[in-house]
Amino acid sequence: MTFSEMLTSRRSIREYQDKPVPLEMIKAMIKESILAPNSGNEQPWKFVIVNDKAMLRRISDESKKNILARIDGDPDDYANKYKGILENASFNVFYNAPCLVIILGPSHLKNLSVDCALAASYFMMAATSRNLGTCWINLGAEINDQEMLNELGIPDNCRIIAPVIVGYPAHIPPIPKRKEPDIVKILI
């Protein structure tokens, strides 16, 4: 697969085969993702791999509960558009994917979001190169339960940036329509 083919093949996958992704493959993709550029070469990213379906469901339920509480406190919250599906008890924010990789890092770093987003992008491309599907699930980052955070091994001084699901796609959707690039100005 050429780089251009990889870019056009990557999709946000929300339907997965009931087939586990080998742990060694996940670790290899993480190893490739840390080649991403990052501010000051701090390499702040940390990773949590969740291959346990029961834990994935618990994280989904925890995130849904916290987002719904946030919406109740602020009806103008951007997540209000998801309220209907979040209230559905059977809805799993991780779309029943077999694996979740949580990318996180130290909260105090100014460029943490950008650095971890770049690592997530590299991770998703590494998955695409292996014919795996991924989807960044921002709804899955709302974990407030300290016991669950401890169970996941997430340090108190860290913030979740990118929960990315990964698995073998059951269906690959077509390329979503893209707007033309908005080049504001060219100076020659």
ZADO-1210 file (C-alpha; in nm, 4 decimals, padded with zeros to 6 digits):
<atoms>
<atom x="00.0000" y="00.0000" z="00.0000" code="MET" pos="1"/>
<atom x="00.1430" y="00.3381" z="-00.0981" code="THR" pos="2"/>
<atom x="00.1216" y="00.6326" z="00.1393" code="PHE" pos="3"/>
<atom x="-00.1447" y="00.7927" z="-00.0805" code="SER" pos="4"/>
<atom x="-00.3459" y="00.4674" z="-00.0810" code="GLU" pos="5"/>
<atom x="-00.3162" y="00.4502" z="00.2961" code="MET" pos="6"/>
<atom x="-00.4498" y="00.8059" z="00.3313" code="LEU" pos="7"/>
<atom x="-00.7472" y="00.7335" z="00.1069" code="THR" pos="8"/>
<atom x="-00.8115" y="00.3924" z="00.2696" code="SER" pos="9"/>
<atom x="-00.8313" y="00.5155" z="00.6291" code="ARG" pos="10"/>
<atom x="-01.1864" y="00.5457" z="00.7571" code="ARG" pos="11"/>
<atom x="-01.3639" y="00.5896" z="01.0865" code="SER" pos="12"/>
<atom x="-01.4927" y="00.2365" z="01.1350" code="ILE" pos="13"/>
<atom x="-01.7982" y="00.1762" z="01.3528" code="ARG" pos="14"/>
<atom x="-01.8713" y="-00.1876" z="01.2623" code="GLU" pos="15"/>
<atom x="-01.6233" y="-00.4585" z="01.3619" code="TYR" pos="16"/>
<atom x="-01.5878" y="-00.8306" z="01.3193" code="GLN" pos="17"/>
<atom x="-01.6008" y="-01.0281" z="01.6420" code="ASP" pos="18"/>
<atom x="-01.2321" y="-01.1114" z="01.6090" code="LYS" pos="19"/>
<atom x="-00.9544" y="-01.0056" z="01.8469" code="PRO" pos="20"/>
<atom x="-00.6546" y="-00.8110" z="01.7245" code="VAL" pos="21"/>
<atom x="-00.3321" y="-00.9841" z="01.8346" code="PRO" pos="22"/>
<atom x="-00.1665" y="-00.7980" z="02.1217" code="LEU" pos="23"/>
<atom x="00.1707" y="-00.8056" z="01.9458" code="GLU" pos="24"/>
<atom x="00.0148" y="-00.6282" z="01.6481" code="MET" pos="25"/>
<atom x="-00.1267" y="-00.3557" z="01.8770" code="ILE" pos="26"/>
<atom x="00.2153" y="-00.3139" z="02.0406" code="LYS" pos="27"/>
<atom x="00.3827" y="-00.2876" z="01.6974" code="ALA" pos="28"/>
<atom x="00.1369" y="-00.0154" z="01.5946" code="MET" pos="29"/>
<atom x="00.2053" y="00.1741" z="01.9174" code="ILE" pos="30"/>
<atom x="00.5775" y="00.1461" z="01.8507" code="LYS" pos="31"/>
<atom x="00.5205" y="00.3021" z="01.5076" code="GLU" pos="32"/>
<atom x="00.2940" y="00.5732" z="01.6531" code="SER" pos="33"/>
<atom x="00.5689" y="00.7073" z="01.8797" code="ILE" pos="34"/>
<atom x="00.7624" y="00.8078" z="01.5679" code="LEU" pos="35"/>
<atom x="00.5189" y="01.0999" z="01.5421" code="ALA" pos="36"/>
<atom x="00.6564" y="01.4520" z="01.5655" code="PRO" pos="37"/>
<atom x="00.6092" y="01.6182" z="01.9024" code="ASN" pos="38"/>
<atom x="00.6856" y="01.9440" z="02.0747" code="SER" pos="39"/>
<atom x="01.0409" y="01.9720" z="02.2039" code="GLY" pos="40"/>
<atom x="01.0845" y="01.5968" z="02.1545" code="ASN" pos="41"/>
<atom x="00.9148" y="01.5488" z="02.4938" code="GLU" pos="42"/>
<atom x="00.7403" y="01.2323" z="02.3727" code="GLN" pos="43"/>
<atom x="00.4736" y="01.2753" z="02.6417" code="PRO" pos="44"/>
<atom x="00.2371" y="01.0009" z="02.5295" code="TRP" pos="45"/>
<atom x="00.1391" y="00.7003" z="02.7332" code="LYS" pos="46"/>
<atom x="-00.0846" y="00.4147" z="02.6212" code="PHE" pos="47"/>
<atom x="-00.3412" y="00.1876" z="02.7819" code="VAL" pos="48"/>
<atom x="-00.4582" y="-00.1166" z="02.5857" code="ILE" pos="49"/>
<atom x="-00.8026" y="-00.2549" z="02.6719" code="VAL" pos="50"/>
<atom x="-00.8849" y="-00.5913" z="02.5136" code="ASN" pos="51"/>
<atom x="-01.1500" y="-00.6877" z="02.7691" code="ASP" pos="52"/>
<atom x="-01.5082" y="-00.6505" z="02.6395" code="LYS" pos="53"/>
<atom x="-01.6549" y="-00.6203" z="02.9890" code="ALA" pos="54"/>
<atom x="-01.4144" y="-00.3358" z="03.0712" code="MET" pos="55"/>
<atom x="-01.4916" y="-00.1670" z="02.7385" code="LEU" pos="56"/>
<atom x="-01.8621" y="-00.1765" z="02.8290" code="ARG" pos="57"/>
<atom x="-01.7896" y="-00.0359" z="03.1764" code="ARG" pos="58"/>
<atom x="-01.5857" y="00.2508" z="03.0296" code="ILE" pos="59"/>
<atom x="-01.8650" y="00.3188" z="02.7791" code="SER" pos="60"/>
<atom x="-02.1275" y="00.3277" z="03.0554" code="ASP" pos="61"/>
<atom x="-01.9083" y="00.5527" z="03.2726" code="GLU" pos="62"/>
<atom x="-01.8490" y="00.7936" z="02.9849" code="SER" pos="63"/>
<atom x="-02.2188" y="00.8024" z="02.8897" code="LYS" pos="64"/>
<atom x="-02.3205" y="00.8728" z="03.2508" code="LYS" pos="65"/>
<atom x="-02.0705" y="01.1587" z="03.2834" code="ASN" pos="66"/>
<atom x="-02.1551" y="01.3190" z="02.9497" code="ILE" pos="67"/>
<atom x="-02.5284" y="01.3045" z="03.0235" code="LEU" pos="68"/>
<atom x="-02.4668" y="01.4685" z="03.3626" code="ALA" pos="69"/>
<atom x="-02.2618" y="01.7374" z="03.1913" code="ARG" pos="70"/>
<atom x="-02.5425" y="01.7983" z="02.9380" code="ILE" pos="71"/>
<atom x="-02.7986" y="01.8213" z="03.2208" code="ASP" pos="72"/>
<atom x="-02.5828" y="02.0915" z="03.3784" code="GLY" pos="73"/>
<atom x="-02.5380" y="02.2783" z="03.0499" code="ASP" pos="74"/>
<atom x="-02.7952" y="02.2187" z="02.7735" code="PRO" pos="75"/>
<atom x="-02.5717" y="02.4199" z="02.5363" code="ASP" pos="76"/>
<atom x="-02.2918" y="02.1612" z="02.5768" code="ASP" pos="77"/>
<atom x="-02.1671" y="02.0472" z="02.2336" code="TYR" pos="78"/>
<atom x="-02.2441" y="01.6853" z="02.3301" code="ALA" pos="79"/>
<atom x="-02.6166" y="01.7613" z="02.3537" code="ASN" pos="80"/>
<atom x="-02.6504" y="01.6448" z="01.9922" code="LYS" pos="81"/>
<atom x="-02.5605" y="01.2933" z="02.1148" code="TYR" pos="82"/>
<atom x="-02.8062" y="01.2916" z="02.4073" code="LYS" pos="83"/>
<atom x="-03.0535" y="01.0554" z="02.2386" code="GLY" pos="84"/>
<atom x="-02.8012" y="00.7809" z="02.1659" code="ILE" pos="85"/>
<atom x="-02.6256" y="00.8287" z="02.5011" code="LEU" pos="86"/>
<atom x="-02.9555" y="00.7660" z="02.6821" code="GLU" pos="87"/>
<atom x="-02.9924" y="00.4331" z="02.4995" code="ASN" pos="88"/>
<atom x="-02.8712" y="00.1720" z="02.7505" code="ALA" pos="89"/>
<atom x="-02.7645" y="-00.0672" z="02.4746" code="SER" pos="90"/>
<atom x="-02.5518" y="00.1910" z="02.2895" code="PHE" pos="91"/>
<atom x="-02.1799" y="00.1262" z="02.3298" code="ASN" pos="92"/>
<atom x="-01.9690" y="00.4338" z="02.2552" code="VAL" pos="93"/>
<atom x="-01.6961" y="00.1948" z="02.1361" code="PHE" pos="94"/>
<atom x="-01.9268" y="00.0263" z="01.8819" code="TYR" pos="95"/>
<atom x="-01.8427" y="-00.3171" z="02.0260" code="ASN" pos="96"/>
<atom x="-01.4886" y="-00.2980" z="01.8898" code="ALA" pos="97"/>
<atom x="-01.2561" y="-00.5688" z="02.0204" code="PRO" pos="98"/>
<atom x="-00.9841" y="-00.3287" z="02.1377" code="CYS" pos="99"/>
<atom x="-00.9395" y="00.0224" z="02.2713" code="LEU" pos="100"/>
<atom x="-00.6095" y="00.2063" z="02.2886" code="VAL" pos="101"/>
<atom x="-00.6196" y="00.5105" z="02.5158" code="ILE" pos="102"/>
<atom x="-00.3544" y="00.7719" z="02.4427" code="ILE" pos="103"/>
<atom x="-00.2857" y="01.0033" z="02.7351" code="LEU" pos="104"/>
<atom x="-00.0139" y="01.2130" z="02.8902" code="GLY" pos="105"/>
<atom x="00.0839" y="01.4544" z="03.1673" code="PRO" pos="106"/>
<atom x="-00.1865" y="01.7198" z="03.2111" code="SER" pos="107"/>
<atom x="00.0527" y="02.0086" z="03.2686" code="HIS" pos="108"/>
<atom x="00.2123" y="01.9998" z="02.9224" code="LEU" pos="109"/>
<atom x="00.1071" y="02.2873" z="02.6986" code="LYS" pos="110"/>
<atom x="00.1174" y="02.0865" z="02.3741" code="ASN" pos="111"/>
<atom x="-00.0146" y="01.7559" z="02.5081" code="LEU" pos="112"/>
<atom x="-00.3280" y="01.7548" z="02.2902" code="SER" pos="113"/>
<atom x="-00.1346" y="01.8149" z="01.9703" code="VAL" pos="114"/>
<atom x="00.1414" y="01.5668" z="02.0541" code="ASP" pos="115"/>
<atom x="-00.1051" y="01.2907" z="02.1432" code="CYS" pos="116"/>
<atom x="-00.3223" y="01.3702" z="01.8407" code="ALA" pos="117"/>
<atom x="-00.0186" y="01.3218" z="01.6175" code="LEU" pos="118"/>
<atom x="00.0570" y="00.9886" z="01.7866" code="ALA" pos="119"/>
<atom x="-00.3094" y="00.8890" z="01.7406" code="ALA" pos="120"/>
<atom x="-00.2880" y="00.9786" z="01.3733" code="SER" pos="121"/>
<atom x="00.0238" y="00.7660" z="01.3294" code="TYR" pos="122"/>
<atom x="-00.1491" y="00.4830" z="01.5204" code="PHE" pos="123"/>
<atom x="-00.4508" y="00.4990" z="01.2898" code="MET" pos="124"/>
<atom x="-00.2276" y="00.4947" z="00.9813" code="MET" pos="125"/>
<atom x="-00.0322" y="00.1989" z="01.1232" code="ALA" pos="126"/>
<atom x="-00.3645" y="00.0179" z="01.1675" code="ALA" pos="127"/>
<atom x="-00.4769" y="00.1037" z="00.8140" code="THR" pos="128"/>
<atom x="-00.1525" y="-00.0364" z="00.6741" code="SER" pos="129"/>
<atom x="-00.2490" y="-00.3676" z="00.8392" code="ARG" pos="130"/>
<atom x="-00.6048" y="-00.3610" z="00.7000" code="ASN" pos="131"/>
<atom x="-00.7447" y="-00.2792" z="01.0436" code="LEU" pos="132"/>
<atom x="-01.0076" y="-00.0181" z="01.1145" code="GLY" pos="133"/>
<atom x="-00.9987" y="00.2543" z="01.3786" code="THR" pos="134"/>
<atom x="-01.2119" y="00.5346" z="01.5124" code="CYS" pos="135"/>
<atom x="-01.1201" y="00.8114" z="01.7558" code="TRP" pos="136"/>
<atom x="-01.3989" y="00.7999" z="02.0154" code="ILE" pos="137"/>
<atom x="-01.3930" y="01.1292" z="02.2000" code="ASN" pos="138"/>
<atom x="-01.7105" y="01.0238" z="02.3850" code="LEU" pos="139"/>
<atom x="-01.4988" y="00.7552" z="02.5547" code="GLY" pos="140"/>
<atom x="-01.2681" y="01.0000" z="02.7310" code="ALA" pos="141"/>
<atom x="-01.5127" y="01.0974" z="03.0052" code="GLU" pos="142"/>
<atom x="-01.3862" y="00.8715" z="03.2840" code="ILE" pos="143"/>
<atom x="-01.4276" y="01.0315" z="03.6267" code="ASN" pos="144"/>
<atom x="-01.4518" y="00.7255" z="03.8503" code="ASP" pos="145"/>
<atom x="-01.1231" y="00.7105" z="04.0420" code="GLN" pos="146"/>
<atom x="-01.1454" y="00.3357" z="04.0938" code="GLU" pos="147"/>
<atom x="-01.1822" y="00.2811" z="03.7195" code="MET" pos="148"/>
<atom x="-00.8961" y="00.5199" z="03.6445" code="LEU" pos="149"/>
<atom x="-00.6807" y="00.3218" z="03.8893" code="ASN" pos="150"/>
<atom x="-00.7888" y="-00.0065" z="03.7316" code="GLU" pos="151"/>
<atom x="-00.6859" y="00.1291" z="03.3926" code="LEU" pos="152"/>
<atom x="-00.3513" y="00.2433" z="03.5324" code="GLY" pos="153"/>
<atom x="-00.4110" y="00.6080" z="03.4455" code="ILE" pos="154"/>
<atom x="-00.1969" y="00.8287" z="03.6711" code="PRO" pos="155"/>
<atom x="-00.3611" y="01.1199" z="03.8558" code="ASP" pos="156"/>
<atom x="-00.1398" y="01.3701" z="03.6751" code="ASN" pos="157"/>
<atom x="-00.2465" y="01.2509" z="03.3286" code="CYS" pos="158"/>
<atom x="-00.5285" y="01.3418" z="03.0934" code="ARG" pos="159"/>
<atom x="-00.6901" y="01.1185" z="02.8323" code="ILE" pos="160"/>
<atom x="-00.6543" y="01.2718" z="02.4871" code="ILE" pos="161"/>
<atom x="-00.7383" y="01.0027" z="02.2321" code="ALA" pos="162"/>
<atom x="-00.9445" y="00.6894" z="02.2954" code="PRO" pos="163"/>
<atom x="-00.9014" y="00.4981" z="01.9674" code="VAL" pos="164"/>
<atom x="-01.0869" y="00.1756" z="01.8928" code="ILE" pos="165"/>
<atom x="-00.9272" y="-00.0766" z="01.6617" code="VAL" pos="166"/>
<atom x="-01.0345" y="-00.4006" z="01.5012" code="GLY" pos="167"/>
<atom x="-01.1104" y="-00.5865" z="01.1815" code="TYR" pos="168"/>
<atom x="-01.3759" y="-00.3917" z="00.9886" code="PRO" pos="169"/>
<atom x="-01.7085" y="-00.5639" z="00.9251" code="ALA" pos="170"/>
<atom x="-01.7902" y="-00.2914" z="00.6736" code="HIS" pos="171"/>
<atom x="-01.5827" y="-00.0129" z="00.5204" code="ILE" pos="172"/>
<atom x="-01.7876" y="00.2958" z="00.4412" code="PRO" pos="173"/>
<atom x="-01.7203" y="00.5076" z="00.1332" code="PRO" pos="174"/>
<atom x="-01.4977" y="00.8134" z="00.1553" code="ILE" pos="175"/>
<atom x="-01.6980" y="01.0982" z="00.3071" code="PRO" pos="176"/>
<atom x="-01.7243" y="01.4003" z="00.0815" code="LYS" pos="177"/>
<atom x="-01.4479" y="01.6497" z="00.1544" code="ARG" pos="178"/>
<atom x="-01.4571" y="02.0227" z="00.1032" code="LYS" pos="179"/>
<atom x="-01.1903" y="02.1758" z="-00.1151" code="GLU" pos="180"/>
<atom x="-00.8887" y="02.3037" z="00.0806" code="PRO" pos="181"/>
<atom x="-00.9455" y="02.6536" z="00.2167" code="ASP" pos="182"/>
<atom x="-00.6199" y="02.8241" z="00.1228" code="ILE" pos="183"/>
<atom x="-00.6563" y="03.1658" z="00.2786" code="VAL" pos="184"/>
<atom x="-00.3690" y="03.3280" z="00.0934" code="LYS" pos="185"/>
<atom x="-00.0616" y="03.2492" z="-00.1144" code="ILE" pos="186"/>
<atom x="00.2300" y="03.4849" z="-00.0829" code="LEU" pos="187"/>
<atom x="00.4820" y="03.4686" z="-00.3647" code="ILE" pos="188"/>
</atoms>
